[in-house]
C-alpha cells in the first residue's frame, strides 16, 4: 500500500492522471490537491498552495505520502505574459519538493519537463536525448533549469525524481491551459461546434504531439520502473505523433467532411518554430520499454467520439461518420 499526492490535480494532465491512478490504486490512496477547488466535490481533495513549503510539508505528513506527482505549472504561452510569476511557480514548487524529499518526507517524485527545453540550435528532426539546449522562452528556461536541479539532487542527495519531456498533449476531458500546442485541442471543439477553426499556428508548423492516454501511460510507467534501469536522471525524451495544423485538419475532415480551417499566426508561432518537429525516444524504449499506442487517425477518431458525447446534451454538432 502506498499513498500518492497529485499537485495540480485540476489541470489538463492532472485531471486524467488522477482518474487513472485512482482506478489503479483503489481511490483512497490517491490524494488530489490544487490551488483551486475542483468542479465536483472530492472527499480526498486538499486545497494547497504548493509554493508554501510548510503547507506542503503538513500535507505530506498528514497523509503519510510516499509518492508525489507535481503537475502544477504555468505553461509556455501564459509564461511569456507573466515571466516572473511563471518562474516563481515553476521553480519554487519544485524546490520545495526537492528539499522535502531530501529530508525524507516522501520517497519518489514525478516532475514533468517539456520539449520546450530545446531551442533554435537544437536539431529539429528526431531530436536526440542529448542535444544543444538553448531555450528562448520563459517556460523552456524554467524547465531546463529544473532538469539540472533534479539531476543535482539525485546525484548529491539520492533524491528519486522521475521525469519525461512531454510534447504537446491532446485531451478531450479538459481544455488546455495556455500552451503553444493548444490549437490541437481547440480545433476539435471548434470543428464540432462550428465546423471551422482559425489556427494561431501556420499551416505547415510541425510539432511533436501526444494523445493523453499515452502521456498518462508514460507518466505511470516511468514511476513504476526499477530505479536501477534508469540511465537518464534529468528527463527522458518521449515521442508520440508529429503533425501540422494542416494535416490535423485533413484528418478531422475524414469524419467531418465540411470542416474548414484558416490561419492567423500570433506570437506563439515564434515559440513553435524554436521547438523540434520530431523526437528520438530510443533511450526511453531501451530503459523502461516506452512506446506510444495512438497514431494520428486513431487519436482523431477517439477525440471526436468522446467530445461528441460531451456536446450531445445541448449542442448542435456537425454530422460525423464514426
C-alpha positions in Angstrom: 0.0 0.0 0.0 1.3 3.5 -0.9 -0.2 6.9 -0.6 0.1 9.2 -3.6 -0.3 13.0 -3.8 -1.0 14.8 -7.1 -0.2 18.6 -7.0 -2.1 20.4 -9.8 -4.9 17.8 -10.0 -7.3 20.2 -11.7 -5.1 20.8 -14.7 -5.2 19.2 -18.1 -2.8 16.3 -17.3 -3.6 16.2 -13.6 -7.3 15.5 -14.2 -6.6 12.4 -16.3 -3.7 11.3 -14.1 -5.9 11.4 -11.0 -8.6 9.3 -12.6 -6.1 6.7 -13.8 -4.2 6.4 -10.5 -7.5 6.1 -8.5 -8.6 3.4 -10.9 -5.3 1.6 -10.5 -4.9 2.1 -6.7 -8.5 1.9 -5.5 -9.3 5.6 -4.9 -8.4 6.0 -1.2 -4.6 6.0 -1.6 -4.6 8.9 -4.1 -4.9 12.5 -2.7 -5.7 15.3 -5.1 -4.6 18.9 -4.5 -4.7 22.2 -6.3 -4.7 25.9 -5.5 -8.4 26.0 -6.5 -11.2 23.6 -5.5 -12.3 21.1 -8.2 -15.6 21.5 -10.0 -17.0 18.4 -8.4 -16.8 17.6 -4.7 -13.9 15.3 -3.8 -13.5 13.9 -0.2 -9.9 13.2 -1.0 -9.1 16.7 -2.2 -6.8 19.1 -0.3 -6.7 22.9 -1.1 -3.0 23.6 -1.4 -0.7 26.4 -2.3 2.4 24.4 -3.3 4.6 27.5 -3.2 4.2 27.4 0.6 6.7 24.8 1.7 5.2 24.4 5.2 1.7 23.7 3.8 3.2 21.0 1.5 5.1 19.6 4.5 1.9 19.3 6.5 0.0 17.5 3.7 2.9 15.1 3.3 2.9 14.3 7.0 -0.9 14.2 7.5 -1.5 11.7 4.6 1.8 9.8 5.0 2.6 10.4 1.4 5.0 8.0 -0.4 4.9 9.4 -3.9 4.2 12.9 -5.4 3.3 13.8 -8.9 4.0 17.5 -9.5 1.7 18.6 -12.3 1.3 22.3 -11.4 3.0 24.8 -13.8 2.4 27.9 -15.9 2.7 26.8 -19.5 4.6 28.3 -22.4 2.2 30.9 -23.9 1.0 32.2 -20.5 4.5 32.2 -19.1 5.5 34.7 -21.8 2.8 37.1 -20.5 3.9 36.8 -16.8 7.5 35.7 -16.7 8.2 36.5 -13.1 5.2 34.6 -11.8 5.9 31.7 -14.1 9.5 31.4 -12.9 8.3 31.6 -9.2 5.7 28.9 -9.6 7.6 26.6 -11.9 10.8 26.7 -9.8 9.7 27.3 -6.2 7.2 24.4 -6.1 9.9 22.1 -7.5 12.5 23.3 -5.0 10.0 22.9 -2.1 9.5 19.2 -3.1 13.2 18.5 -3.7 14.0 19.8 -0.2 11.2 17.9 1.4 12.3 14.7 -0.4 15.9 15.4 0.7 14.5 15.4 4.3 13.0 12.0 3.7 9.3 13.1 3.9 8.4 11.1 0.8 10.2 8.5 -1.4 9.6 9.4 -5.0 8.8 12.4 -7.2 7.5 12.8 -10.7 8.3 16.1 -12.3 7.4 16.8 -15.9 9.8 18.5 -18.3 8.9 19.5 -21.9 10.2 19.7 -25.4 10.4 23.5 -24.6 13.9 22.8 -23.2 15.1 22.6 -26.7 15.8 25.8 -28.8 16.6 27.2 -32.2 20.0 25.5 -32.4 18.7 22.1 -31.4 18.4 19.5 -34.3 14.7 19.7 -35.1 14.3 16.3 -36.8 14.4 13.3 -34.4 15.8 15.5 -31.7 18.2 13.2 -29.7 18.2 12.7 -25.9 21.4 14.7 -25.6 21.5 17.8 -27.8 22.1 21.6 -27.7 19.6 23.1 -25.3 19.2 26.8 -25.8 15.5 27.6 -25.0 14.4 31.1 -25.6 11.1 31.1 -23.7 10.4 31.6 -20.0 8.8 28.2 -19.8 11.7 26.4 -21.6 14.3 28.2 -19.4 12.5 27.1 -16.3 12.2 23.5 -17.5 15.9 23.3 -18.4 16.8 24.7 -15.0 14.5 22.2 -13.4 16.2 19.3 -15.3 19.6 20.4 -14.0 18.3 20.7 -10.4 16.6 17.3 -10.3 19.8 15.6 -11.6 21.8 17.5 -9.0 19.5 16.4 -6.2 19.7 12.8 -7.5 23.5 12.8 -7.6 24.2 14.7 -4.3 21.3 13.7 -2.1 20.0 10.5 -3.7 16.5 12.0 -4.2 14.5 9.7 -6.5 13.0 12.0 -9.2 11.5 10.6 -12.4 10.8 12.9 -15.4 9.8 12.9 -19.1 9.8 15.7 -21.7 6.2 16.0 -22.7 5.4 17.0 -26.2 2.1 18.8 -26.8 -0.7 17.0 -25.0 -4.2 16.4 -26.6 -7.2 15.5 -24.4 -11.0 15.5 -24.7 -11.6 15.7 -20.9 -10.2 19.2 -20.2 -9.2 22.3 -22.1 -5.5 23.1 -22.3 -4.0 25.7 -20.0 -2.1 28.3 -22.1 0.4 26.3 -24.1 1.8 26.8 -27.6 0.2 23.5 -28.8 -3.3 24.4 -27.5 -4.6 24.6 -31.1 -4.5 20.8 -31.3 -7.3 20.6 -28.7 -9.2 23.8 -29.6 -9.5 22.6 -33.2 -11.7 19.6 -32.2 -14.1 21.7 -30.2 -14.5 24.3 -33.0 -14.9 21.5 -35.6 -17.8 20.0 -33.6 -19.4 23.3 -32.6 -18.9 25.4 -35.7 -17.4 23.3 -38.5 -14.4 25.8 -38.8 -11.3 26.9 -36.9 -8.8 29.7 -37.1 -5.3 28.4 -36.1 -2.8 30.6 -34.3 0.0 28.5 -35.9 0.8 28.4 -39.6 -0.5 25.6 -41.7 2.9 23.8 -42.1 4.1 24.1 -38.4 5.1 20.6 -37.5 5.3 19.8 -33.8 5.5 16.6 -31.6 2.2 15.8 -30.0 0.8 13.0 -27.8 -2.7 11.8 -27.0 -3.4 11.9 -23.3 -3.8 8.1 -22.7 -0.2 7.7 -24.0 1.0 10.6 -21.8 -0.6 9.1 -18.7 0.8 5.7 -19.6 4.4 7.1 -19.9 4.0 9.0 -16.6 2.9 6.0 -14.6 5.3 3.6 -16.4 8.4 5.6 -15.5 7.3 5.9 -11.9 7.0 2.1 -11.7 10.3 1.3 -13.5 13.1 -0.2 -11.5 15.4 2.6 -10.4 18.5 0.6 -11.5 17.3 0.5 -15.1 17.0 4.3 -15.4 20.2 5.7 -17.0 18.8 9.2 -17.5 18.5 11.3 -14.3 17.3 14.6 -15.8 14.4 13.9 -18.2 13.6 11.3 -20.9 12.6 12.2 -24.4 9.2 10.6 -25.2 7.6 10.7 -28.6 4.1 10.4 -29.9 2.7 11.8 -33.2 4.2 14.7 -35.2 1.9 16.6 -37.5 1.0 20.1 -38.8 -2.3 22.0 -38.3 -3.0 21.3 -42.0 -2.5 17.6 -41.5 -4.7 17.5 -38.4 -7.4 19.4 -40.2 -7.3 16.9 -43.0 -7.6 14.0 -40.5 -10.6 15.7 -38.9 -12.2 16.2 -42.4 -12.3 12.4 -42.8 -15.1 12.4 -40.2 -16.5 16.0 -40.6 -16.3 16.5 -44.4 -17.4 20.2 -44.3 -14.8 21.2 -41.8 -12.7 24.3 -42.8 -9.6 25.9 -41.3 -7.8 29.2 -41.8 -4.6 30.6 -40.3 -3.7 33.7 -38.3 -0.4 33.0 -36.7 0.3 35.0 -33.5 3.2 35.3 -31.0 3.1 31.5 -30.4 4.4 30.9 -34.0 7.9 32.0 -33.0 7.8 29.7 -30.0 6.7 26.8 -32.1 9.5 27.4 -34.6 12.1 27.1 -31.9 10.9 23.6 -30.9 11.6 20.2 -32.5 9.5 18.7 -35.3 10.0 15.1 -34.1 11.6 13.4 -31.1 14.0 10.4 -30.8 12.9 8.5 -27.7 15.0 5.3 -28.0 16.5 5.8 -24.6 13.0 5.6 -23.0 12.3 2.4 -25.0 15.6 0.9 -24.0 15.4 1.7 -20.3 11.7 1.2 -19.5 10.1 -0.1 -22.7 8.2 3.0 -23.5 6.2 3.2 -26.8 3.2 5.2 -27.8 0.0 3.4 -28.9 -2.0 6.1 -30.8 -1.4 7.3 -34.3 -3.0 10.4 -35.9 -6.1 8.7 -37.2 -6.9 6.7 -34.0 -6.4 9.8 -31.9 -8.7 11.9 -34.1 -11.4 9.3 -34.1 -11.3 8.8 -30.3 -11.2 12.6 -29.6 -14.3 13.2 -31.8 -16.2 10.3 -30.4 -15.7 11.4 -26.8 -16.2 15.1 -27.5 -19.5 14.3 -29.4 -20.8 12.6 -26.2 -19.9 15.7 -24.2 -21.7 18.0 -26.5 -24.8 15.9 -27.2 -26.7 17.3 -24.2 -27.1 20.7 -25.6 -25.1 21.5 -28.7 -25.7 21.2 -32.4 -23.0 19.1 -33.9 -21.8 18.5 -37.4 -22.7 15.1 -38.8 -19.8 12.7 -38.4 -19.1 9.3 -39.9 -17.6 7.4 -36.9 
